Every structure is written in structure tokens, then in C-alpha cells.
């Protein structure tokens, strides 16, 4: 089993979690509706990351324009270890990965889960902008 936990940005509780069986060859995460995990955040790309089954473990591949970070470092590809926290874009949502732990019912391949993340400071559609372009946008007062 592999469990993805969306960390709440302000509270020490998970916002949502998804569990997948070990026979899942890949898990796609991004803004597009056909991903296994859909995250509505302006800094998340349509296809942001892919978790891919390799040998007896998992690896993460960055597919997003705004990058994926582990411990503050941008990654292109990295092995997944139990408890690792991925940040989608420099200021985006954080997902913790737990291996071998079940917190929800396994998601079927046909299910698409959705989590809505609200960017309270900006009320404009900003799509696939870079972190620098997003920071230069006017803030809602």
C-alpha cells in the first residue's frame, strides 16, 4: 500500500488522504481531472508529478512547470522513502507519502479524488505561471 496525505497548510491535521494498492504501476497527481489525485491550486500543473512503481519501491518524477521540492531542494526524479514530504511548486500544497499504511479505502483505478485548495490572497485565474510570476501578481487587500 502507498498512502498520500495532503497536509493542511495551517493546522497539524491531514486535509485529505488517498490509499492505493501495491499493484498500481503509476499514480498521477495534478490539476487535470483525469489524474488519480486532483488538486485545484494555481501553482499545480495539469500533470505535476508521477509516482512510479520501480522494483520493490516507488520513485517520484517532476512533470510540473513550477517544480517539485523535497526538503527545500528541487527534484527531477527521486526515490520515495516512507514519510517523505513533497511540495508541489515552491509555495504549493504538501503531500506526505507513507508506505505500507492504510488510512482510507483503496482508490480504484477509475476513481478520481478531488481536493480543493483555496488561494485566499488572489482571486484571479493564474494557470501555469511560474512562482516568480505568481509572486508579482497584485494581492487582494
ABEGO torsion letter per residue (X at the ends): XBBBBBBBAABABBABBBBBBAABABBBBEABAABABBBBBAABBABABBBBBBEABBBBBBABAAEBBBGGBBBABBBBBBGBBBBBEAABBBBBBBBGBBABBBBBAABBBBBBBBBAABABBAEABBAAAAAABBBBX
